[in-house]
Amino acid sequence: MSASRRPDRRSFDISRWLSHAFRTDPADRPAAEAAIARLYALLGEPPPRFVWVPSPHAAVAHLPPSPVLSTLPLEARIATRAAELRARRRGIPPEERQRIRDGVAGLIRAAIPQPLGLHWYGQQDAYWVEPDSGDPELELWAVLVRSCGWWWPRDGVCVVAERPLAIRTDDSRLHSESGPAVVYPDGWGVHVWHGTRVPSWVIENPTADRINRSFNVEVRRCAIEHLGWAAYLEQAGLRVLGRAPDPGNPGCELRLYDLPPQRGHAPSRLLLAVNGSVERDGTRRRYGLRVPAEFDHPLDAAGWSYGLTGAQYARLRRRT
């Protein structure tokens, strides 16, 4: 057959397909169970007993342990077949794969303190599953993307989670300013600030005291952004030690604040600056950086953050 007469593989609308990862309607249980039973059948296994749970977090209590002595438990056999399917896929753009795999499924997984064992994301497997492929086995995975949340195949039993009740985003990232960005039917959820997973207090009750006691730089940054720099500085009662134009960021100002002693932290000061790079919304983010307490001038503190002296930093034309 000539190249011009070869049948083209069916195309699909990537945006529409990936939207399944954000669906919040109830799972289609009959469709999901039928697809999973068929995947078991491909391994020569009978249909499992299905256990439905309201969230991935709730699944942990229902997961039987994998056989320790078995060299190839059922879940590993399914994973092997899935790996073969992935090798034959056409390829969803890498940035879209990362957005779903890391920016949604990964943040949900990170919020669960217990180990989950081998599992699949259901709707969020849209990052690698492709519809209308013409491959009957891959189509079973596509049915699961369309019909359910996370699932855990085990010998004789399969635990399947419902889809969330709500998935909130700022654009393409998980984000909510008033509660969890992802909420499941049992009330369990994941708090996220512009794509960064944070403790619930960052969203629901950020205070200067909690911010100062946090050791996580990203958590502090998100909490201050939510609270607002003006409110944070007022609540914390920070005293300005010095101000100076930022030579690496024309039109912006550097401010150095004295920080009160904090348990678990070495004596330090706070340098408040403006990011040299523009955010996706066109704004430039203000950020605070802890610097050693030995610095009394903002230029010296700013230079230290780049491995420079204050005099060297003063000669910068532009930083990013």
PERAFEN-V145578 format. One record per residue. N is the residue number from 1. RES is the residue in one small letter. OMEGA is omega in whole degrees, -180 to 180 (* if undefined). Layout:
# PERAFEN-V145578
n = <N & N>
res = <RES & RES>
omega = <OMEGA & OMEGA>
This chain:
# PERAFEN-V145578
n = <1 & 2 & 3 & 4 & 5 & 6 & 7 & 8 & 9 & 10 & 11 & 12 & 13 & 14 & 15 & 16 & 17 & 18 & 19 & 20 & 21 & 22 & 23 & 24 & 25 & 26 & 27 & 28 & 29 & 30 & 31 & 32 & 33 & 34 & 35 & 36 & 37 & 38 & 39 & 40 & 41 & 42 & 43 & 44 & 45 & 46 & 47 & 48 & 49 & 50 & 51 & 52 & 53 & 54 & 55 & 56 & 57 & 58 & 59 & 60 & 61 & 62 & 63 & 64 & 65 & 66 & 67 & 68 & 69 & 70 & 71 & 72 & 73 & 74 & 75 & 76 & 77 & 78 & 79 & 80 & 81 & 82 & 83 & 84 & 85 & 86 & 87 & 88 & 89 & 90 & 91 & 92 & 93 & 94 & 95 & 96 & 97 & 98 & 99 & 100 & 101 & 102 & 103 & 104 & 105 & 106 & 107 & 108 & 109 & 110 & 111 & 112 & 113 & 114 & 115 & 116 & 117 & 118 & 119 & 120 & 121 & 122 & 123 & 124 & 125 & 126 & 127 & 128 & 129 & 130 & 131 & 132 & 133 & 134 & 135 & 136 & 137 & 138 & 139 & 140 & 141 & 142 & 143 & 144 & 145 & 146 & 147 & 148 & 149 & 150 & 151 & 152 & 153 & 154 & 155 & 156 & 157 & 158 & 159 & 160 & 161 & 162 & 163 & 164 & 165 & 166 & 167 & 168 & 169 & 170 & 171 & 172 & 173 & 174 & 175 & 176 & 177 & 178 & 179 & 180 & 181 & 182 & 183 & 184 & 185 & 186 & 187 & 188 & 189 & 190 & 191 & 192 & 193 & 194 & 195 & 196 & 197 & 198 & 199 & 200 & 201 & 202 & 203 & 204 & 205 & 206 & 207 & 208 & 209 & 210 & 211 & 212 & 213 & 214 & 215 & 216 & 217 & 218 & 219 & 220 & 221 & 222 & 223 & 224 & 225 & 226 & 227 & 228 & 229 & 230 & 231 & 232 & 233 & 234 & 235 & 236 & 237 & 238 & 239 & 240 & 241 & 242 & 243 & 244 & 245 & 246 & 247 & 248 & 249 & 250 & 251 & 252 & 253 & 254 & 255 & 256 & 257 & 258 & 259 & 260 & 261 & 262 & 263 & 264 & 265 & 266 & 267 & 268 & 269 & 270 & 271 & 272 & 273 & 274 & 275 & 276 & 277 & 278 & 279 & 280 & 281 & 282 & 283 & 284 & 285 & 286 & 287 & 288 & 289 & 290 & 291 & 292 & 293 & 294 & 295 & 296 & 297 & 298 & 299 & 300 & 301 & 302 & 303 & 304 & 305 & 306 & 307 & 308 & 309 & 310 & 311 & 312 & 313 & 314 & 315 & 316 & 317 & 318 & 319 & 320>
res = <m & s & a & s & r & r & p & d & r & r & s & f & d & i & s & r & w & l & s & h & a & f & r & t & d & p & a & d & r & p & a & a & e & a & a & i & a & r & l & y & a & l & l & g & e & p & p & p & r & f & v & w & v & p & s & p & h & a & a & v & a & h & l & p & p & s & p & v & l & s & t & l & p & l & e & a & r & i & a & t & r & a & a & e & l & r & a & r & r & r & g & i & p & p & e & e & r & q & r & i & r & d & g & v & a & g & l & i & r & a & a & i & p & q & p & l & g & l & h & w & y & g & q & q & d & a & y & w & v & e & p & d & s & g & d & p & e & l & e & l & w & a & v & l & v & r & s & c & g & w & w & w & p & r & d & g & v & c & v & v & a & e & r & p & l & a & i & r & t & d & d & s & r & l & h & s & e & s & g & p & a & v & v & y & p & d & g & w & g & v & h & v & w & h & g & t & r & v & p & s & w & v & i & e & n & p & t & a & d & r & i & n & r & s & f & n & v & e & v & r & r & c & a & i & e & h & l & g & w & a & a & y & l & e & q & a & g & l & r & v & l & g & r & a & p & d & p & g & n & p & g & c & e & l & r & l & y & d & l & p & p & q & r & g & h & a & p & s & r & l & l & l & a & v & n & g & s & v & e & r & d & g & t & r & r & r & y & g & l & r & v & p & a & e & f & d & h & p & l & d & a & a & g & w & s & y & g & l & t & g & a & q & y & a & r & l & r & r & r & t>
omega = <-179 & -179 & -177 & -177 & 178 & 179 & 177 & 173 & -175 & 177 & 178 & 179 & -174 & -179 & 180 & 180 & -178 & 177 & 176 & -179 & -177 & -178 & -177 & 176 & -179 & 180 & 172 & -172 & 179 & -180 & -180 & -179 & 179 & -180 & 180 & 178 & 179 & 176 & 175 & -178 & 179 & 177 & -179 & -178 & 176 & 178 & -179 & 168 & -177 & 175 & 179 & -179 & -175 & -179 & 174 & 179 & -179 & -176 & -173 & -177 & -175 & -175 & 175 & 180 & 175 & 180 & -177 & -174 & -178 & 179 & -178 & 178 & -174 & -177 & 178 & 178 & 176 & 180 & 179 & 179 & 179 & 179 & 178 & 178 & 180 & -178 & -177 & -175 & 179 & 177 & 171 & -177 & -176 & -178 & 177 & 177 & -179 & -179 & -179 & -175 & -176 & -174 & 177 & -177 & -178 & 180 & 177 & -180 & -178 & -178 & -179 & -174 & -178 & 176 & -176 & -172 & -179 & -176 & 179 & -170 & -179 & -177 & -178 & 168 & 175 & -178 & 178 & 178 & 179 & -178 & 174 & -177 & -174 & 178 & -176 & -179 & 178 & 178 & 176 & 177 & 178 & 176 & -179 & 174 & -177 & -165 & -175 & 174 & -176 & 178 & -175 & 178 & 177 & 179 & 175 & -179 & 176 & 178 & -177 & -179 & 172 & 172 & 178 & 172 & -178 & 171 & -175 & -178 & 174 & 178 & 174 & -179 & 173 & -180 & 170 & -180 & -173 & -179 & 179 & 175 & 175 & -179 & 179 & -176 & 179 & 179 & 179 & -177 & -178 & 179 & -176 & 177 & 180 & 175 & 179 & 179 & -175 & 172 & -176 & -176 & 180 & -179 & -169 & -179 & 179 & 177 & 179 & -179 & 179 & 179 & -177 & -179 & -179 & 178 & -175 & -176 & -178 & 177 & 178 & -180 & -178 & -179 & 179 & 177 & -180 & -180 & -176 & -177 & -179 & 180 & -180 & -178 & 179 & 180 & -177 & -179 & -176 & -178 & 179 & 177 & -179 & 177 & 177 & 173 & -180 & -177 & 179 & -177 & -173 & 180 & -179 & -175 & 171 & 176 & 178 & -178 & 175 & 179 & 176 & 178 & -180 & -178 & 178 & 180 & 172 & 177 & -176 & 176 & -177 & 174 & 179 & -177 & 178 & -179 & 179 & -179 & -180 & 177 & -178 & -180 & 177 & -180 & 174 & -172 & 169 & 179 & 179 & -178 & 174 & 178 & 180 & -177 & -179 & -176 & 178 & -178 & -179 & -180 & 177 & -180 & 179 & 178 & 179 & -178 & 178 & -177 & -178 & 170 & 177 & 180 & 179 & 180 & -179 & -179 & 179 & 176 & -179 & 175 & 178 & *>
